[in-house]
Amino acid sequence: MQYKVPQNVQLEDKILPFMTLRQLIICMIGGGLTYLIYLVLETQSSQIWIPPVLLFGFLTVAIAFLKIRDIPFVQFVLLIVERYLNETKRVWIKSAGDKIPTIPTEPKKTEPPKISKTKTSIDDLNKISKMVDERKI
């Protein structure tokens, strides 16, 4: 038995031929707020109520339909705000990257450290101990 596997599960379903459910809800809420602003300010002159009504109308349309570089308008605005609030200074640290694996080679032969054959006298040791004692650490 074969089953149909849904394709494009990220694509929202269209309620109207040009509008998804999310866009419809945004337009209804934004349109309601815009109409409410109009009702409150309609007794004033048209120079008073036209700017806020147009502002909220355009903002509603932008939030519902506008995409900039395939990013929704609200997310784009939030990314811009985040960009200006966060520090953008970059610091380069020399040893921060991944180390490149190297092929092991033969260990180099090193000579053992040479030991000085001069004998240290007790007077020299006393001088050294006095120097260390006088120095406060």
LINQUI-V510613 format. One record per pair of residues at least 12 apart in sequence whose ideal C-beta (glycine too) atoms are under 6 Angstrom apart, sorted by the first residue. I is the first residue (numbers start at 1). GAP is how many residues later the second one is. Records with the same first field share a line. If there is no record, write none. Layout:
I->GAP  GAP
//
This chain:
23->41
26->37  38
27->37
30->30
33->23
34->19  22  23
37->15  16
38->15
//
